[in-house]
Amino acid sequence: MLKLIFSQEIEENELEEDMEAHAFAATTDPMVNYKEDWIIDSGCSNHVTSDNKKLEDVADYKGMRVVLMANNSRLSISHVGKAVVPRYGAQQLQLEKVYDVPDLKKNLLSVPRLTVEGKYVLFGPEGVAIFRKLKVIGTPIMEGRRRQSVYVLSAESAYVDKARRNETGDLWHARLGHVNYSKMKEIIQK
């Protein structure tokens, strides 16, 4: 597990969001090309690479943060920039605020950072997909909220969802003054 920490001596001009705690988690798999591939990590708070050739608009990193490894060793962040991940023919994924950590062995894509950048990340039994736009048709089983750089499913919302299990379309049809079903579908999609 990797963890990004920062010094108590934070520069006054750093943004409040830059003062959040940051964490990275990654594992190794012999089937993954860690030099080229990007690992999608929901616990990672920023995009990270060890290959500054992947970066554009590169600037020296002037912050106080370091990456804290599982063995408590610290890795320095040397640069920050943008990166482009080419996939699916002409489709590209553009990444903002990517940290260059030369001693890191993996390229990590941060799910929280992707969502801040306006992307949607969908995990399923067979894989993961990143969308620029996403229209959800089904009803979620549970929903959580983003709190700083992690996603939280609160127990309170879980109890509310349990109470909702018995609700039907007919019940909502009555609650909404017998509005027609196509209008109900339109309301749900908003």
CYANA upper distance limits for C-alpha pairs under 8 A (distance plus 0.5 A):
  1 MET  CA     24 PHE  CA      6.96
  1 MET  CA     25 ALA  CA      4.95
  1 MET  CA     26 ALA  CA      6.42
  1 MET  CA     27 THR  CA      8.18
  1 MET  CA     69 MET  CA      6.81
  1 MET  CA     70 ALA  CA      5.50
  2 LEU  CA     23 ALA  CA      6.80
  2 LEU  CA     24 PHE  CA      5.09
  2 LEU  CA     25 ALA  CA      5.63
  2 LEU  CA     26 ALA  CA      7.64
  2 LEU  CA     67 VAL  CA      7.17
  2 LEU  CA     68 LEU  CA      6.17
  2 LEU  CA     69 MET  CA      5.01
  2 LEU  CA     70 ALA  CA      6.22
  3 LYS  CA     22 HIS  CA      6.79
  3 LYS  CA     23 ALA  CA      4.61
  3 LYS  CA     24 PHE  CA      5.52
  3 LYS  CA     25 ALA  CA      7.81
  3 LYS  CA     67 VAL  CA      6.05
  3 LYS  CA     68 LEU  CA      5.16
  3 LYS  CA     69 MET  CA      6.59
  3 LYS  CA     70 ALA  CA      8.15
  4 LEU  CA     21 ALA  CA      7.68
  4 LEU  CA     22 HIS  CA      5.32
  4 LEU  CA     23 ALA  CA      5.68
  4 LEU  CA     24 PHE  CA      7.27
  4 LEU  CA     65 ARG  CA      7.17
  4 LEU  CA     66 VAL  CA      6.17
  4 LEU  CA     67 VAL  CA      4.63
  4 LEU  CA     68 LEU  CA      5.96
  5 ILE  CA     21 ALA  CA      7.00
  5 ILE  CA     22 HIS  CA      6.80
  5 ILE  CA     23 ALA  CA      8.35
  5 ILE  CA     65 ARG  CA      5.86
  5 ILE  CA     66 VAL  CA      6.05
  5 ILE  CA     67 VAL  CA      6.65
  5 ILE  CA     68 LEU  CA      7.00
  6 PHE  CA     10 ILE  CA      8.23
  6 PHE  CA     19 MET  CA      8.30
  6 PHE  CA     21 ALA  CA      8.39
  6 PHE  CA     64 MET  CA      5.97
  6 PHE  CA     65 ARG  CA      4.37
  6 PHE  CA     66 VAL  CA      6.67
  7 SER  CA     64 MET  CA      6.02
  7 SER  CA     65 ARG  CA      6.75
  9 GLU  CA     64 MET  CA      7.99
 10 ILE  CA     14 GLU  CA      7.74
 10 ILE  CA     19 MET  CA      8.43
 10 ILE  CA     63 GLY  CA      8.21
 10 ILE  CA     64 MET  CA      7.11
 11 GLU  CA     63 GLY  CA      8.22
 14 GLU  CA     18 ASP  CA      6.90
 14 GLU  CA     19 MET  CA      8.11
 15 LEU  CA     19 MET  CA      7.49
 16 GLU  CA     20 GLU  CA      7.79
 20 GLU  CA    148 GLN  CA      7.62
 20 GLU  CA    149 SER  CA      8.36
 21 ALA  CA    149 SER  CA      8.46
 22 HIS  CA     44 CYS  CA      7.67
 22 HIS  CA     45 SER  CA      5.81
 22 HIS  CA     46 ASN  CA      8.07
 22 HIS  CA    149 SER  CA      7.71
 23 ALA  CA     43 GLY  CA      6.80
 23 ALA  CA     44 CYS  CA      5.82
 23 ALA  CA     45 SER  CA      6.31
 24 PHE  CA     41 ASP  CA      8.04
 24 PHE  CA     43 GLY  CA      6.23
 24 PHE  CA     44 CYS  CA      4.56
 24 PHE  CA     45 SER  CA      7.09
 25 ALA  CA     41 ASP  CA      7.36
 25 ALA  CA     43 GLY  CA      6.54
 25 ALA  CA     44 CYS  CA      6.71
 26 ALA  CA     39 ILE  CA      8.24
 26 ALA  CA     41 ASP  CA      7.71
 26 ALA  CA    108 LEU  CA      8.47
 28 THR  CA     32 VAL  CA      8.34
 32 VAL  CA     37 ASP  CA      7.45
 33 ASN  CA     37 ASP  CA      6.02
 34 TYR  CA     38 TRP  CA      7.63
 34 TYR  CA    105 LYS  CA      7.29
 34 TYR  CA    106 LYS  CA      5.62
 34 TYR  CA    107 ASN  CA      7.17
 35 LYS  CA     51 ASP  CA      8.32
 35 LYS  CA    105 LYS  CA      7.69
 35 LYS  CA    106 LYS  CA      6.89
 35 LYS  CA    107 ASN  CA      7.63
 36 GLU  CA    107 ASN  CA      8.05
 37 ASP  CA    107 ASN  CA      7.22
 38 TRP  CA    106 LYS  CA      7.85
 38 TRP  CA    107 ASN  CA      5.33
 38 TRP  CA    108 LEU  CA      5.94
 38 TRP  CA    109 LEU  CA      6.66
 39 ILE  CA    106 LYS  CA      7.95
 39 ILE  CA    107 ASN  CA      6.59
 39 ILE  CA    108 LEU  CA      5.28
 39 ILE  CA    109 LEU  CA      6.29
 40 ILE  CA    108 LEU  CA      6.53
 40 ILE  CA    109 LEU  CA      5.18
 40 ILE  CA    110 SER  CA      6.78
 40 ILE  CA    111 VAL  CA      7.20
 41 ASP  CA    108 LEU  CA      6.93
 41 ASP  CA    109 LEU  CA      6.34
 41 ASP  CA    110 SER  CA      5.86
 41 ASP  CA    111 VAL  CA      6.46
 42 SER  CA    110 SER  CA      6.56
 42 SER  CA    111 VAL  CA      5.26
 42 SER  CA    112 PRO  CA      7.18
 42 SER  CA    150 VAL  CA      8.15
 43 GLY  CA    110 SER  CA      7.71
 43 GLY  CA    111 VAL  CA      7.93
 43 GLY  CA    112 PRO  CA      8.40
 43 GLY  CA    149 SER  CA      8.21
 43 GLY  CA    150 VAL  CA      7.08
 44 CYS  CA    108 LEU  CA      7.93
 44 CYS  CA    109 LEU  CA      7.79
 44 CYS  CA    110 SER  CA      5.31
 44 CYS  CA    111 VAL  CA      7.41
 44 CYS  CA    112 PRO  CA      7.82
 44 CYS  CA    149 SER  CA      8.26
 45 SER  CA    110 SER  CA      6.05
 45 SER  CA    111 VAL  CA      8.03
 45 SER  CA    112 PRO  CA      6.57
 45 SER  CA    113 ARG  CA      6.80
 45 SER  CA    149 SER  CA      5.94
 45 SER  CA    150 VAL  CA      8.30
 46 ASN  CA     97 LYS  CA      7.95
 46 ASN  CA     98 VAL  CA      7.25
 46 ASN  CA     99 TYR  CA      7.78
 46 ASN  CA    109 LEU  CA      7.71
 46 ASN  CA    110 SER  CA      5.72
 46 ASN  CA    112 PRO  CA      8.21
 46 ASN  CA    113 ARG  CA      6.37
 47 HIS  CA     95 LEU  CA      8.13
 47 HIS  CA     97 LYS  CA      7.52
 47 HIS  CA     98 VAL  CA      5.27
 47 HIS  CA     99 TYR  CA      6.72
 47 HIS  CA    107 ASN  CA      8.17
 47 HIS  CA    108 LEU  CA      6.02
 47 HIS  CA    109 LEU  CA      5.27
 47 HIS  CA    110 SER  CA      5.59
 47 HIS  CA    113 ARG  CA      7.63
 48 VAL  CA     98 VAL  CA      5.95
 48 VAL  CA     99 TYR  CA      5.21
 48 VAL  CA    100 ASP  CA      6.48
 48 VAL  CA    101 VAL  CA      7.30
 48 VAL  CA    106 LYS  CA      8.38
 48 VAL  CA    107 ASN  CA      6.10
 48 VAL  CA    108 LEU  CA      5.58
 48 VAL  CA    109 LEU  CA      7.30
 49 THR  CA     54 LYS  CA      8.28
 49 THR  CA     98 VAL  CA      7.64
 49 THR  CA     99 TYR  CA      6.78
 49 THR  CA    100 ASP  CA      5.59
 49 THR  CA    101 VAL  CA      6.52
 49 THR  CA    102 PRO  CA      8.04
 49 THR  CA    104 LEU  CA      7.65
 49 THR  CA    106 LYS  CA      6.88
 49 THR  CA    107 ASN  CA      4.84
 49 THR  CA    108 LEU  CA      6.95
 50 SER  CA    100 ASP  CA      5.85
 50 SER  CA    101 VAL  CA      5.31
 50 SER  CA    102 PRO  CA      4.82
 50 SER  CA    103 ASP  CA      6.88
 50 SER  CA    104 LEU  CA      5.83
 50 SER  CA    105 LYS  CA      7.00
 50 SER  CA    106 LYS  CA      7.22
 50 SER  CA    107 ASN  CA      7.16
 51 ASP  CA     55 LEU  CA      8.20
 51 ASP  CA    100 ASP  CA      7.27
 51 ASP  CA    101 VAL  CA      8.38
 51 ASP  CA    102 PRO  CA      7.19
 52 ASN  CA     79 HIS  CA      8.21
 52 ASN  CA    100 ASP  CA      6.43
 52 ASN  CA    102 PRO  CA      8.30
 54 LYS  CA     83 ALA  CA      6.28
 54 LYS  CA     84 VAL  CA      7.88
 55 LEU  CA     80 VAL  CA      8.38
 55 LEU  CA     81 GLY  CA      5.98
 55 LEU  CA     82 LYS  CA      5.78
 55 LEU  CA     83 ALA  CA      5.24
 55 LEU  CA     84 VAL  CA      8.23
 55 LEU  CA     98 VAL  CA      8.08
 56 GLU  CA     81 GLY  CA      6.17
 56 GLU  CA     82 LYS  CA      5.52
 56 GLU  CA     83 ALA  CA      6.42
 57 ASP  CA     81 GLY  CA      5.83
 57 ASP  CA     82 LYS  CA      6.61
 58 VAL  CA     79 HIS  CA      6.97
 58 VAL  CA     80 VAL  CA      6.24
 58 VAL  CA     81 GLY  CA      4.87
 58 VAL  CA     82 LYS  CA      7.60
 59 ALA  CA     79 HIS  CA      6.08
 59 ALA  CA     80 VAL  CA      6.02
 59 ALA  CA     81 GLY  CA      6.76
 60 ASP  CA     78 SER  CA      6.64
 60 ASP  CA     79 HIS  CA      4.95
 60 ASP  CA     80 VAL  CA      6.91
 61 TYR  CA     77 ILE  CA      7.01
 61 TYR  CA     78 SER  CA      5.84
 61 TYR  CA     79 HIS  CA      4.96
 61 TYR  CA     80 VAL  CA      6.21
 65 ARG  CA     76 SER  CA      8.08
 65 ARG  CA     77 ILE  CA      7.69
 66 VAL  CA     74 ARG  CA      6.60
 66 VAL  CA     75 LEU  CA      6.09
 66 VAL  CA     76 SER  CA      5.45
 66 VAL  CA     77 ILE  CA      6.50
 67 VAL  CA     74 ARG  CA      5.94
 67 VAL  CA     75 LEU  CA      5.35
 67 VAL  CA     76 SER  CA      6.86
 67 VAL  CA     77 ILE  CA      7.81
 68 LEU  CA     72 ASN  CA      6.29
 68 LEU  CA     73 SER  CA      6.36
 68 LEU  CA     74 ARG  CA      5.08
 68 LEU  CA     75 LEU  CA      6.91
 69 MET  CA     73 SER  CA      5.78
 69 MET  CA     74 ARG  CA      6.59
 69 MET  CA     75 LEU  CA      8.01
 75 LEU  CA    101 VAL  CA      7.32
 75 LEU  CA    103 ASP  CA      6.96
 75 LEU  CA    104 LEU  CA      7.96
 76 SER  CA    101 VAL  CA      6.57
 76 SER  CA    102 PRO  CA      8.16
 76 SER  CA    103 ASP  CA      8.35
 77 ILE  CA     99 TYR  CA      6.90
 77 ILE  CA    100 ASP  CA      6.21
 77 ILE  CA    101 VAL  CA      5.17
 77 ILE  CA    102 PRO  CA      7.92
 78 SER  CA     99 TYR  CA      8.09
 78 SER  CA    100 ASP  CA      6.21
 78 SER  CA    101 VAL  CA      6.54
 78 SER  CA    102 PRO  CA      7.72
 79 HIS  CA     99 TYR  CA      6.47
 79 HIS  CA    100 ASP  CA      5.46
 79 HIS  CA    101 VAL  CA      7.98
 80 VAL  CA     97 LYS  CA      6.50
 80 VAL  CA     98 VAL  CA      5.90
 80 VAL  CA     99 TYR  CA      5.07
 80 VAL  CA    100 ASP  CA      6.37
 81 GLY  CA     96 GLU  CA      7.32
 81 GLY  CA     97 LYS  CA      5.91
 81 GLY  CA     98 VAL  CA      5.72
 81 GLY  CA     99 TYR  CA      7.24
 81 GLY  CA    100 ASP  CA      8.37
 82 LYS  CA     94 GLN  CA      7.83
 82 LYS  CA     95 LEU  CA      6.03
 82 LYS  CA     96 GLU  CA      5.26
 82 LYS  CA     97 LYS  CA      6.27
 82 LYS  CA     98 VAL  CA      6.19
 83 ALA  CA     94 GLN  CA      6.44
 83 ALA  CA     95 LEU  CA      5.55
 83 ALA  CA     96 GLU  CA      7.29
 83 ALA  CA     98 VAL  CA      7.33
 84 VAL  CA     92 GLN  CA      6.94
 84 VAL  CA     93 LEU  CA      6.11
 84 VAL  CA     94 GLN  CA      5.03
 84 VAL  CA     95 LEU  CA      6.56
 85 VAL  CA     92 GLN  CA      6.11
 85 VAL  CA     93 LEU  CA      5.44
 85 VAL  CA     94 GLN  CA      6.88
 85 VAL  CA     95 LEU  CA      8.26
 86 PRO  CA     90 ALA  CA      7.89
 86 PRO  CA     91 GLN  CA      6.87
 86 PRO  CA     92 GLN  CA      4.88
 86 PRO  CA     93 LEU  CA      6.80
 87 ARG  CA     91 GLN  CA      6.09
 87 ARG  CA     92 GLN  CA      6.14
 87 ARG  CA     93 LEU  CA      8.02
 88 TYR  CA     92 GLN  CA      8.07
 95 LEU  CA    114 LEU  CA      8.20
 95 LEU  CA    117 GLU  CA      8.48
 96 GLU  CA    117 GLU  CA      8.09
109 LEU  CA    113 ARG  CA      8.46
109 LEU  CA    114 LEU  CA      8.18
110 SER  CA    114 LEU  CA      6.63
111 VAL  CA    115 THR  CA      6.83
111 VAL  CA    121 VAL  CA      7.41
112 PRO  CA    116 VAL  CA      6.80
112 PRO  CA    146 ARG  CA      8.40
112 PRO  CA    149 SER  CA      6.19
112 PRO  CA    150 VAL  CA      7.30
113 ARG  CA    117 GLU  CA      6.71
113 ARG  CA    149 SER  CA      8.35
114 LEU  CA    118 GLY  CA      7.05
114 LEU  CA    119 LYS  CA      5.85
114 LEU  CA    120 TYR  CA      7.73
114 LEU  CA    121 VAL  CA      8.18
115 THR  CA    119 LYS  CA      5.30
115 THR  CA    120 TYR  CA      6.39
115 THR  CA    121 VAL  CA      7.97
118 GLY  CA    132 ARG  CA      7.36
119 LYS  CA    130 ILE  CA      7.16
119 LYS  CA    131 PHE  CA      6.18
119 LYS  CA    132 ARG  CA      5.39
119 LYS  CA    133 LYS  CA      7.50
120 TYR  CA    130 ILE  CA      6.10
120 TYR  CA    131 PHE  CA      5.50
120 TYR  CA    132 ARG  CA      6.81
120 TYR  CA    133 LYS  CA      7.38
120 TYR  CA    134 LEU  CA      7.23
121 VAL  CA    128 VAL  CA      7.58
121 VAL  CA    129 ALA  CA      6.32
121 VAL  CA    130 ILE  CA      5.07
121 VAL  CA    131 PHE  CA      6.91
122 LEU  CA    128 VAL  CA      6.05
122 LEU  CA    129 ALA  CA      5.73
122 LEU  CA    130 ILE  CA      6.87
122 LEU  CA    131 PHE  CA      8.47
123 PHE  CA    127 GLY  CA      6.55
123 PHE  CA    128 VAL  CA      4.85
123 PHE  CA    129 ALA  CA      7.10
124 GLY  CA    128 VAL  CA      6.48
136 VAL  CA    189 GLN  CA      8.09
137 ILE  CA    189 GLN  CA      7.95
141 ILE  CA    161 ASP  CA      8.29
142 MET  CA    153 LEU  CA      8.37
142 MET  CA    158 ALA  CA      7.35
142 MET  CA    161 ASP  CA      7.26
143 GLU  CA    153 LEU  CA      7.04
143 GLU  CA    157 SER  CA      8.11
144 GLY  CA    151 TYR  CA      6.83
144 GLY  CA    152 VAL  CA      5.71
144 GLY  CA    153 LEU  CA      4.67
144 GLY  CA    154 SER  CA      7.29
144 GLY  CA    157 SER  CA      8.35
145 ARG  CA    151 TYR  CA      6.03
145 ARG  CA    152 VAL  CA      5.87
145 ARG  CA    153 LEU  CA      7.06
146 ARG  CA    150 VAL  CA      6.26
146 ARG  CA    151 TYR  CA      4.85
146 ARG  CA    152 VAL  CA      6.67
147 ARG  CA    151 TYR  CA      6.46
147 ARG  CA    152 VAL  CA      7.18
153 LEU  CA    157 SER  CA      7.66
153 LEU  CA    158 ALA  CA      7.89
154 SER  CA    158 ALA  CA      7.01
155 ALA  CA    159 TYR  CA      6.89
156 GLU  CA    160 VAL  CA      6.97
157 SER  CA    161 ASP  CA      6.59
158 ALA  CA    162 LYS  CA      6.77
159 TYR  CA    163 ALA  CA      6.99
160 VAL  CA    164 ARG  CA      6.94
161 ASP  CA    165 ARG  CA      7.05
167 GLU  CA    171 LEU  CA      6.76
167 GLU  CA    172 TRP  CA      7.98
168 THR  CA    172 TRP  CA      7.05
169 GLY  CA    173 HIS  CA      6.47
170 ASP  CA    174 ALA  CA      6.79
171 LEU  CA    175 ARG  CA      6.70
172 TRP  CA    176 LEU  CA      6.47
173 HIS  CA    177 GLY  CA      7.17
173 HIS  CA    178 HIS  CA      5.41
173 HIS  CA    179 VAL  CA      6.48
173 HIS  CA    180 ASN  CA      7.89
173 HIS  CA    181 TYR  CA      7.73
173 HIS  CA    184 MET  CA      7.86
174 ALA  CA    178 HIS  CA      5.36
174 ALA  CA    179 VAL  CA      8.21
179 VAL  CA    183 LYS  CA      7.12
179 VAL  CA    184 MET  CA      7.29
180 ASN  CA    184 MET  CA      6.98
181 TYR  CA    185 LYS  CA      6.69
182 SER  CA    186 GLU  CA      6.79
183 LYS  CA    187 ILE  CA      6.73
184 MET  CA    188 ILE  CA      6.71
185 LYS  CA    189 GLN  CA      6.78
186 GLU  CA    190 LYS  CA      7.06
